[in-house]
Amino acid sequence: MRLGINLGYWGAGMDADNLAVAQEADRLGYDVCWAAEAYGSDAPTVLAWVAAQTERIDVGSAILQIPARQPAMTAMTAATLDSLTKGRFRLGLGVSGPQVSEGWYGVKFDKPLARTREYVEIVRKAMTRERLSYEGEHWTLPLPGGPGKPLKLTVHPEREHIPLYIAAIGPKNLEQTGEIADGALLIFPAAEHLEATALTHIRAGREKAGLTMDGFDVCPTVPLALGEDVTGLADMFRPYTALYVGGMGSRKQNFYNQLAQRMGYEKEAAEIQDKYLAGDKQGAAAAVPHSLIDSTTLLGPVERIADGMKAYAEAGVTTLTLAPAGFTLAERTAALRAGVEAMELAGLA
C-alpha cells in the first residue's frame, strides 16, 4: 500500500501551508499529491504550482469536474500537465452533484453514468493523438453539418497512457469505474465495509471488461488526526461528516447519505439529514455517531493509526490518501510524518 496526500481546495485559509505540506510529503516519499475543485480554486493551476516546486511526488486531480470542461479540453490539460511534470500527472474525474453541476456550471445533471463513459472515451481517444471523431448521445465530434473537421492533439504527453481515476460512490458508478478506469477515488471509506460498499462493485466492472484487480488503484481519502484523545479528535470531524451526510445534495439525491445507510446507519443518516436541512447544523453534527467517524478516519497515537492502516491494506486499499488535520503547518507536517511512521510500524512501507 502506498501513501498519498490530499490538499483539498486551495483558498481554504491555508494556501501558504499547502505548498509546504506538499513539499514535505515529497521529501517523505509520499506517492501522490491530490488537489480538488468544485466552485472555487481550479485543480490544474494548483497542480502545476505544486509540481513546479516538488521533485518526485505525482500530482493528481481529485477531481476535475466533468461538467466544467469539454472532454477535449480535459485531454489538452492532462497532456500539458503530464508533459510539464515529466510523467507525474494522474487524471481524476467526477460528475460532481446536481447542485454544483446545474447551479454553477449550468449543465443538466442527467444520465451521469452515460456522460462519464462517453467523456472517458473521448479523452482517451484524444490522448492517442489520432484525429478525433466521436458519435455519442452527449457528444458528437465534429459537429455535423458545419465547418468542423477531425483534429488531433498537437502537444505530446510524456506517456501514452495517463492513469485515469473516477470519483465513485454509488454501486453502478463503482462498477462502471472498474470497467473503464485505472483507479477509483473513494470517500468515507470504512475498512470493514469496503468489500460490500465498493470492491464488490469495482470487481464486477473489472470482470465485465475481462480484467482483474491487478493494477487497479483503490484510492480512498482518509482524514488523519494525531493525539491521545480519540473522542476529542473524532469530534473535530463532526461538522465535516454532517455536511456531507446531511447537507451535500438534496433530500432525494445525497450520495454520501446513501453510503452511510449502506454502512448500516440508516436511522442516523436520516436524523443527520433532517436536522441539517432544517438549519440545525450543530444538532446534525451532534447526531453523527462516533463509530461512523472513527471507522472512516485515522485517529489517535501512531500505534492506533498503524492498526487502522493495516486494516485498510487488508481490505484492499492500494493507495491510502491522507488528509492531515491541523490548524498550523507544524501540526499538519507532524501528521504527515506520523503517517510514514505508522506505515513502517504496520509493516506496510
Salt bridges, closest charged atoms under 4 A:
GLU24 OE2 - ARG27 NH2 2.73
GLU24 OE2 - ARG337 NH1 3.39
ASP31 OD2 - ARG2 NE 3.50
ASP31 OD2 - ARG90 NH2 2.59
GLU37 OE2 - ARG69 NH1 2.67
GLU55 OE1 - ARG56 NH1 3.17
ASP58 OD2 - ARG90 NE 2.91
ASP82 OD1 - ARG159 NH2 2.45
GLU137 OE2 - LYS111 NZ 2.46
GLU137 OE1 - HIS138 NE2 3.88
GLU179 OE1 - ARG117 NH2 2.90
GLU179 OE1 - LYS208 NZ 3.99
ASP182 OD2 - ARG124 NH2 2.77
ASP182 OD2 - HIS161 NE2 2.82
GLU195 OE2 - ARG203 NH1 2.73
ASP217 OD1 - ARG2 NH2 3.37
ASP217 OD2 - ARG90 NH1 3.74
ASP235 OD1 - ARG238 NE 2.81
GLU271 OE2 - LYS275 NZ 3.07
ASP274 OD1 - ARG251 NH1 2.62
ASP294 OD2 - ARG304 NH2 2.83
